Amino acid sequence: GQNIDQPTEMTATEGAIVQINCTYQTSGFNGLFWYQQHAGEAPTFLSYNVLDGLEEKGRFSSFLSRSKGYSYLLLKELQMKDSASYLCAVPNQAGTALIFGKGTTLSVSS
Amino acid sequence: DTAVSQTPKYLVTQMGNDKSIKCEQNLGHDTMYWYKQDSKKFLKIMFSYNNKELIINETVPNRFSPKSPDKAHLNLHINSLELGDSAVYFCASSQVRTSGKADTQYFGPGTRLTVL
């Protein structure tokens, strides 16, 4: 089955860089997603990695190492609005749903 | 221009009642989903559905049933509500799965269900 592990909470200050790690164990691999969820809102898509390496999208980058079962989300030039939960997710073996980690709550302070 | 919408946003009801949550997507997607997010913010799949098959998470009680009148709608019916059903329910949709890649899922705003 699928198993995902990520830290529960992280704190950082405005302007800093933070790295949120995610380790996973899957039966078959079909890519890894990162979603952002602000309190009381829907998860919104941030990134999808299916090949090894770093993908950059503005202030956010996502890295994948399939051999290590590891991914991270890198947030640069942190802003207060980046305070949210960050969810790591992988498709289930049948590809019929996403299996989510428990999320990392990031608090950005001034 | 809402992509995935749900109604109602809040639902407060008594134990034992039957209720429904509606979901609509205007993205032209073929697959829709229901997820439950509990008080610890853990998001878990309940159902996935396209016009060919319904996949049910075996841990979901049969009091929960999805109904799809057409490709753009997937409603969730809940019978005999229990206290433990209190949670936020999210609808999502995605395009048909492409071989070798998973398709991004887009989430609705959620329905916060409170059972008293």
Interface residues (C-beta under 8 A of the other chain):
Chain A: N30 G31 F33 Q37 G40 E41 A42 P43 T44 F45 Y48 V50 S85 L87 P91 N92 A94 G95 T96 A97 L98 I99 F100 K102 G103 T105
Chain B: V4 Y33 K40 K41 F42 L43 K44 I45 S48 I55 N57 F90 R97 G100 K101 A102 T104 Q105 Y106 F107 G108 P109 G110
